Amino acid sequence: MKTLVLIVLFSAFTSNLKGKKKVVPYPVAICKADLVVVGEIASVSSSVLEYDFQITEFIKGKSEQKITVAMWAD
């Protein structure tokens, strides 16, 4: 019986078909991030779900002054 309960719990926690977003506090996200920047969106391409981001200040990490960021659907 204990094994059956463990199997049910394990399958319930690992079979996430929708892919929920994970909420993480800002200090944890910044600590784990490779790149943290300040800037503004230069252009948005809705056909390929990307936007160009013009960086004005680097908080953490190094990169080019303009980066392209890909978005994904929920």
Phi, psi and omega in degrees: 000319179298320179295319179297317179296318179297320179295317179296315179296317180298315181291328179291323182278336184260349181260066179266095185280334182275337181069072181294149175285144179261129179267122182233136177298150182305314180301324179289318180296317180293321179297322183271347184285148175273331184220125175231121185225166172240138180179200180220157180284124181274317179204154180236132176245102183283340181288326179248007178056053176226156171218148177267134184240120178269116185274132176252335182209137177261122176269317181211132178090175180230148180197182173286167181289338179230125180237154176253127183246130179268136176261161175226151181284148178286000000 
